[in-house]
């Protein structure tokens, strides 16, 4: 098997594995049912990924990549206000089709908090990936980089809390109202500094 064919097969299996885990969750993941769902054998999965633990890490990476790709495709412009950026992202990631990925994210977040070594780098990247995407949009007049990162952190906290609530309750009417309140708070935060006189 050529290298390119080998890589294509690995990518295909990984995408199928991500879809399976999104549907079934991670807590009771077993190699044999996963292999069956991906159209492979346990031995073939081990050939491509080395171990079950390494495969899980790759599944998480691919899941995050899907999320990152989606963020990039939203074309968030630096000219948009934090409120506008937040509204765009919320409308997208609160769609029902994203709920399996959100559930997996929260499941792994909880597991990683109990055992960081099980999912190396997950907790750090879970914050850093979003900070990188949001920080530019949070640079307001008079804001330092630390100010922008603080505002982006507030945005991340809001997304996480509201998406967790939505996954748990599906009470969209209440949560959409809470989003409006949250966006008003972001407006106030983004205007809370007086512009700095660069010539002083």
Order of alpha helices (4+ residues) and beta strands (2+ residues): alpha-alpha-alpha-alpha-alpha-alpha-alpha-alpha-alpha
